[in-house]
């Protein structure tokens, strides 16, 4: 079904679509296991520190939503079936989705695994107007993936994004209500569509900004549009004030950027219990570094900045970064920097979360050398730091060989000795514990952890 508010293709040169999969992760699980159909299925971490990644609309009937704590989700929907998620499986389906989208335009900007913007301005003469293209995409996604998506059509990313949300199904205590599937907002209808929405609908407005706006008596986008831009800049800062003043008037000229590269690569892990032991933290850190550096090399990139993040049991957070004179991608080179950064932080409060990110991405260079400005802070060093000036040169070819072996025989075929455990090489899988640690034993209503790719 298509709900159309005018024809955006006839009122301006740009036709932008936002395609958003409906309950993507949960829908993949239900499609792969039809026995789950009609059940309240929650994908995410089922432990006490887990969060909901996605859930079926049957679970949403009880107020469950993504980013909710798993404890709260279980309280609201005690009969829900928790699944730990299979990130690799969702990535496969995302690639299939993008193949469908690229059949309509090369201008596809992926936002996440389950959503993307499309600029179809140059495609309307081939496939029809924006709503027609949106309907065609929905049919192909249903036929080829066996999944449902919602599509918004507008002159800008802002309007397309808001329209796709309006096109989605909804869940009430009485049942699930089908959405329009495709909603298009014409230029002459933009303000009528936009202004009744709550201010949180706009990019850049989080809980803190919303509270500041409510203090000004502003609750809807229309009320925001009535505030003079100078007043917004005075209360919110010049940059944010100007941005929100424009968005409230439906002004958004951001282009669709195909092939947008990630600005960083990294992994983080929330632990089932706080960790105080530094040796244990170093082992966990090396596991995160191994996964991050491998992903970096797989992307054909190097990094100049290494960042380590720790969140403690009291929810305070510390971030340490080091920018190098030359880019690195070899695991031992990254690990030396990350370990030294970790050792600059006291862990007596107990570490709840540990993360590593690599940024300042660049193309691989020739003849790079690593000179680390660390002294006795390097882990285990009682005196001067071990020689690290040639870590990148020495270990670069080794890292390439390790990647080749893993590509042929699997991620657990070879790796750092520090990751050897009783059950073999403990290599972090992509998407592992993406939404929080799993409990040692499944809780009520929880099946065994299938794990990513399981």
Secondary structure, 3 states (H helix, E strand, C coil): CEEEECCHHHCCCCCEEEEEECCHHHHHHHHHCHHHCCCCEEEECCCCCCEEEEECHHHHCCCCCCCCEHHHHHHHCCCCEEECCCHHHHHHHHHHHHHHHHCCCCCEEEEECCEEEEECHHHHHHHCCHHHHHHHHHHHHHHHHCCCEEEEEECCHHHHHHHHHHCCCEEECCEEECCCCEEEECHHHHHHHHCCCEHHHCCCCCHHHHHHHHHCCCCEHHHHHCCCHHHHHHHHCHHHHHHHHHHHCCCCCCCCCCCCCCCEEEEEEEEEEEECCHHHHHHHHHHHHHHHHHHHHHCCEEEEEEEEEEEECCCCEEEEEEEEEEEECCHHHHHHHHHHHHCCCCCCCCEEEEEEEEEEEEECCCCCCCCCCCCCCCCCCCCCCCCCCCHHHHHHHHHHHHHHHHHHHCHHHCCCHHHEECCEECCCCCCCCCCCCCCCCCCCCECCCCCCCC
